[in-house]
Amino acid sequence: MTSNSTAPQFLSCQDAIGRLTWGDAVEALRQGHALPPAEIRDVFLGPPTGTMMSRSAWIEGLGYGAKTFTVFDGNAARGLPTVQGAMLVFDGETGTLQAIVDSPLVTEFKTAADSVLGASLLARPDSRHLLVVGAGTVAASLVRAYTAVLPGIERVSVWARRPQQARDLVEGLAGIDADLAAVSDLQDAVGRADIVSAATMARQPVIRGDWVQPGTHVDLIGAFKADMREADDALIARAALFVDSRATTLGHIGELLIPIASGVITADDVLGDLYDLVRPDARRRQSAEEITLFKNGGGAHLDLMIASWIARAMAS
């Protein structure tokens, strides 16, 4: 990304309304993973209930980016955002600061587009029923992104630990071209879904392997630290495993770190990440009965791909 301008843009969530699409966000990640692999560094500080993360990346042909943000689990009860921060985007040739992008804007598009790109490469093409586990801000983005990019989705179910939260999310969503429903029985919902997308703050598994039917695609988002996971050992052992980035998941996130440490799987059981999956010769789904599992772990390179796209799209 190059520019002759030396005045950086500040891009807020309000600025972006009506100017960005989910399809373009997914395409930005697809194109970004066709570039040389990123150089990335992460720093995590603070206790489990209030963490500050600083994530930086350099991608040849794209530039530099640094996102610093906080994640406070208890902020929802205070009426405050769970995630707060900003992303800096620098030109790759001159080092010029080009844009400052509101962290929630980057995170919203990055997180959901990451999962939808994974699903577009791994889920059965005839998938019709999406189950979203969780009913927070990310869950709303997942409903919008999945239904916008995968037009075959006809039904969306939402489950949350607090049923009213799931009902509120469904009632608050507008313009979704699918049937929406809040559900109360998670086991039953998992067994009926073609795609299960989990975005919770769980530190213990909420999805059991014996609930999942053959052919399901499981998309795990919530776990982002070593003590967090959403799937049990049975599901991890049963599924064909993929990640968005080996560098940000293996050895870092409990979803894989814990079952690797206990011998349930090895690191070699992870069959590919997005750099592998976007290639025409990639190992993807092998049959209509195979259970595929995609761990969305995020990473500064994904933030940079999305923030650079946002800056370009909003400058035009």
QUIDADA-V826210 format. One record per pair of residues at least 12 apart in sequence whose ideal C-beta (glycine too) atoms are under 7 Angstrom apart, sorted by the first residue. I is the first residue (numbers start at 1). J is the second residue. D is the distance in Angstrom with one decimal. If there is no record, write none. Layout:
i->(I	I)
j->(J	J)
d->(D	D)
This chain:
i->(1	1	1	1	1	1	1	2	2	3	3	6	8	8	8	8	9	9	9	10	11	11	11	11	11	11	11	12	12	13	13	13	15	16	16	16	19	19	20	20	20	22	22	22	22	22	23	23	24	24	25	25	25	25	26	26	26	26	26	28	28	28	29	29	29	29	29	30	30	32	32	32	33	33	33	34	35	35	35	35	36	36	37	38	38	38	38	39	39	40	40	40	40	40	40	41	42	42	48	48	49	49	49	50	50	51	51	52	53	53	54	54	55	55	55	55	56	57	57	57	57	59	59	62	62	62	63	63	63	63	63	64	64	65	65	65	65	65	65	65	65	66	67	67	67	67	67	67	68	68	69	69	69	69	70	70	71	73	81	83	83	83	84	85	86	86	86	86	87	87	87	87	87	88	89	89	89	89	98	99	99	101	101	101	105	106	106	106	106	108	109	110	110	110	110	111	111	111	111	111	112	112	112	113	113	114	114	114	114	115	115	115	115	115	115	116	116	116	116	117	118	118	118	118	118	119	119	119	119	119	120	120	121	121	122	122	122	122	122	122	123	123	123	123	124	124	124	124	126	127	127	127	127	127	127	128	128	128	128	128	129	129	129	129	130	130	130	130	130	130	131	131	131	131	131	131	132	132	132	132	133	133	133	133	133	133	133	133	133	134	134	134	134	134	135	135	135	135	135	136	138	138	139	139	139	140	140	142	142	143	143	143	144	147	147	147	153	154	154	155	155	156	156	157	157	157	157	158	158	158	159	159	159	163	163	166	167	170	187	190	190	190	191	191	193	194	195	195	196	196	196	197	197	198	198	198	198	198	199	199	200	200	201	202	202	202	202	203	203	205	205	205	205	206	207	207	207	207	208	208	208	209	209	209	209	210	212	212	214	214	215	215	215	216	217	218	218	218	218	218	219	219	220	220	220	220	221	223	223	223	224	224	224	225	225	226	226	226	226	227	228	229	229	229	230	231	233	233	235	236	236	236	237	237	238	239	239	239	240	240	240	240	240	241	241	241	241	242	242	242	242	242	242	242	242	243	243	243	243	244	244	244	244	244	245	245	245	245	246	246	247	248	248	248	249	249	250	250	253	253	255	256	271)
j->(62	63	91	92	98	308	312	91	93	91	98	96	97	98	99	100	99	311	315	100	99	101	102	105	310	311	314	102	105	102	104	105	314	105	310	314	313	314	109	310	313	113	144	145	148	149	148	149	309	313	109	113	306	309	113	116	117	120	149	305	306	309	113	114	117	302	305	117	278	59	62	305	274	275	278	278	59	60	61	62	60	61	275	57	58	59	301	57	58	56	57	247	299	300	301	56	55	300	225	227	72	73	74	70	72	70	71	70	69	71	66	68	67	299	300	303	300	300	301	303	304	301	304	92	304	308	89	90	91	92	308	90	92	87	88	89	90	300	303	304	307	88	85	87	103	106	300	303	85	86	83	84	85	103	84	85	83	201	104	103	104	107	103	103	100	101	102	103	101	103	106	303	307	100	101	307	308	311	311	307	311	307	310	311	310	303	306	307	310	141	306	298	302	303	306	138	141	221	296	298	141	142	145	145	306	244	296	298	302	142	197	219	221	294	296	145	146	149	150	274	219	242	244	294	296	150	195	217	219	294	149	150	277	284	217	242	284	285	292	294	194	195	217	292	194	215	217	288	152	150	152	153	194	195	217	152	153	154	155	194	155	192	193	194	146	153	156	193	195	197	157	159	189	190	193	196	156	158	197	199	159	186	196	197	198	199	200	206	207	160	198	199	200	222	158	160	165	166	169	199	199	221	158	169	199	169	173	197	199	156	173	176	176	176	177	178	178	178	179	178	179	178	180	181	183	189	193	170	182	183	183	186	189	182	184	182	182	182	211	207	211	212	211	213	216	216	217	219	216	218	219	219	221	219	220	221	222	230	221	222	222	230	222	222	228	229	230	227	228	229	230	231	232	230	230	231	232	235	232	234	235	232	234	235	238	234	235	291	289	291	288	289	290	291	292	231	235	239	291	293	294	296	255	293	295	296	296	253	254	255	253	297	298	253	254	252	253	254	257	254	254	254	255	258	255	255	259	264	293	259	264	265	264	265	291	291	292	293	271	290	291	292	293	269	270	271	293	270	271	272	273	277	292	293	294	270	273	295	297	273	274	296	297	302	273	274	297	299	270	273	299	297	298	299	295	297	267	270	295	297	295	295	283)
d->(6.0	4.9	6.4	6.6	6.8	4.9	6.6	5.8	5.6	6.2	5.7	5.9	4.6	5.7	5.5	5.6	4.6	6.4	6.9	4.8	5.9	4.7	6.5	6.7	6.1	6.6	5.6	4.8	6.9	5.5	5.9	4.8	6.5	5.6	6.9	6.7	6.5	5.8	6.7	6.6	5.8	6.6	6.5	4.5	4.1	5.4	6.4	5.6	6.9	6.8	4.5	3.9	6.4	6.8	4.7	5.4	5.0	7.0	5.4	5.5	6.1	3.7	5.4	6.4	5.1	6.5	5.5	6.1	5.7	6.9	6.8	3.4	4.8	5.2	4.7	6.1	5.6	6.6	5.0	6.1	4.5	6.9	6.0	4.9	6.6	4.7	3.4	6.8	4.7	6.8	4.7	6.1	5.9	4.8	5.4	5.1	5.1	6.8	6.9	6.6	7.0	5.1	6.4	6.9	4.8	6.9	5.0	4.9	6.0	6.9	6.9	4.5	5.0	6.8	3.6	6.2	5.3	3.7	4.3	6.9	4.5	6.0	6.0	6.1	6.5	5.8	6.6	5.6	5.5	3.6	6.4	4.0	6.5	6.2	6.6	5.3	6.9	6.3	5.9	3.4	5.7	4.9	6.4	4.1	6.1	6.5	6.3	4.8	5.3	6.9	5.6	6.2	2.6	4.5	5.4	6.2	5.5	5.8	6.4	6.4	6.0	5.8	6.6	3.5	5.6	6.8	6.2	5.2	4.4	5.9	4.7	5.8	4.7	5.9	6.6	4.9	5.8	5.6	6.0	6.8	4.0	4.8	5.7	6.8	6.7	5.4	5.5	5.0	6.9	5.1	5.1	6.9	5.1	5.6	4.3	5.8	6.7	6.5	6.8	6.8	4.1	5.2	3.8	6.2	6.9	5.3	5.0	6.9	5.8	6.6	6.1	4.7	6.0	7.0	4.9	4.8	5.7	4.9	6.9	6.7	6.4	6.7	6.5	3.8	6.8	6.7	5.9	5.8	5.9	7.0	6.6	6.6	4.7	5.7	5.5	6.2	5.8	5.5	4.3	5.8	6.9	5.3	3.7	7.0	6.3	5.7	6.9	6.0	6.7	7.0	6.0	6.9	3.7	5.3	6.8	6.0	6.5	4.7	6.4	5.8	4.7	6.3	5.1	4.9	5.3	5.2	4.9	6.6	4.8	6.6	4.7	6.8	5.0	6.4	3.7	4.9	6.6	5.0	5.2	7.0	5.4	7.0	6.6	6.9	4.0	7.0	6.1	6.5	6.8	6.1	6.3	4.2	4.3	6.7	5.7	3.7	4.3	4.6	4.3	6.7	4.1	6.4	6.6	6.1	5.1	6.0	6.5	5.2	6.2	5.5	5.9	6.2	6.9	5.4	5.9	5.0	5.4	5.7	6.6	6.0	4.8	5.0	5.1	5.4	4.7	5.2	6.9	5.6	5.3	6.9	5.2	5.0	5.5	6.7	5.4	3.9	4.4	4.8	5.0	6.2	4.3	6.0	5.6	5.7	6.5	6.4	4.8	6.6	6.2	4.9	6.8	4.1	6.9	7.0	5.3	6.2	5.9	4.6	4.4	5.2	4.2	6.0	5.9	5.9	6.7	7.0	5.2	5.6	5.1	5.7	6.2	5.6	3.9	5.5	5.9	5.0	7.0	6.2	5.2	6.4	6.7	5.8	3.0	3.4	4.9	6.0	6.0	5.8	4.1	6.4	5.4	5.3	7.0	5.4	4.9	6.8	6.8	6.4	6.9	4.5	5.2	6.5	5.8	6.8	5.1	6.5	4.5	5.4	5.4	4.5	6.3	6.9	6.7	6.9	6.7	6.7	6.8	5.2	5.5	5.5	4.8	4.4	4.7	6.0	6.6	6.5	5.4	4.7	6.9	4.8	6.1	5.9	5.4	6.2	5.9	4.4	6.3	3.7	5.9	5.6	6.8	5.1	6.9	5.5	4.9	6.0	5.4	6.9	5.8	5.3	6.9	6.6	6.7	6.9	4.9	5.7	4.9	4.6	6.1	6.1	5.1	5.4	5.8	6.8	5.3	6.8	6.0	4.7	6.6	5.0	6.8	4.5	6.2	3.9	5.3	3.8	5.4	6.6	7.0	5.3	5.4	6.4	5.5)
